[in-house]
Amino acid sequence: MLRILLAVLVVYTPNQIHFPSDLGLPGLNVVNLLFLFALLFLVTAGRWGGLAPPQLGPALRTYFAMMALGTILALIVRPRVPMEDITYFKTVLFYPLYYFLFYYAVRDLRMARQFVIGIFAVAVIAGLEAWSEAMAYGIGSYVESHRAAGPFGPDFRSANRAGVFYSMFIPLLAAPFLFLRKRWLWRLASAGGALVLAGAVLFTYSRQSYFITLLGLALLTVRRSAAVAVLALAGFLVALPYLPEGATQRVEETQQVGQHGEERFDESTESRWEIWTGAVQMWSENPLGIGLNRFKSMIGNYCIYVGKDAHNFYVLTLAESGLQGLASLLFLMFAVWRLGGSLIRAAVDDEAMALGQGFRVAALGMALGNIYGSPFTEGAVMGIFWALAGVLERYAYLRHEAVSAPVAEPARAGARAVHA
């Protein structure tokens, strides 16, 4: 029953827009209920605990504590509707808890592999939805309202967060193709999935996601070998003229020529800089932060963009939670990156190496994806990423244990390597 609930959670989380979600209860929805049921089964089965402490535990607890401090600050200094603030705080905490749930749930290698494959499949299906939208719109010149958002929102306004999701999962799917040596069926399947997500990124017309995708693939190919990196670059240059016109048009729009011939950036880019400047001024006047969930109501005091999001999660965290909140976020980002490194160091074969390399690049993509947007608290984007982190940490230990089982001492060394 636990596996079924976890599988439903994996499918439901990025596809919430397609399913009923409201239960009519303040601060509680379907995904919360699914999580609670899974947690209940986990606890009653006696499977919560008994494992080495998860690597991301200290960083996540520190981040949670700083967000709690920001919520208390908001409730005391700038009180509004308390239930709204509590619900927002719950959302900030909720999806990273997937990491703990899946970490403690996975107890055997077969289960770990099943969830890795399942999460990858869900990501690819989300990519196919972007393809479907692009086909319906027609692939041609760039049109703002024709940006694909997949299951991440009802219209083009969610295209950027969709792009971040796809760009995070492309290296995870490309890595098996690059690092598995003999299993051609799995290599072809992973390559096909990566191509689906690459097309999905193109159709979001998200410039930051283009950059994250190219950087991620470049890092992966370099890690594989210099020759593979050169071949990948040559392939990209050959394919470049055949990319959809709208994609190149979108990139070219970043810099425009004004009425008097002067070069300037497009309105979307310039508006972000003005918002960020206002946010820094906001923080300078409130060093401890203005409190969680207060940015949109206050940014209009510092720039012309009333009620706007920060479009940068680091800037948002600084403004709302102060330096202490930003430090906890950066600590968490570093911990996720370090987890990727430990997966690589603990790898005992090509399969484990592929998953470790893919996750580390995906972690970098996640961190970069929050520079030009704020998808960090979006469950549809981040939920299964946190689940995958927990699954892969357990996979690395279990895989090392399976290979080293005949000799007790190497098994203990493997446990230390994974949890270093």
Order of alpha helices (4+ residues) and beta strands (2+ residues): alpha-beta-beta-alpha-alpha-alpha-alpha-alpha-alpha-alpha-alpha-alpha-alpha-beta-beta-alpha-alpha-alpha-alpha-alpha-alpha
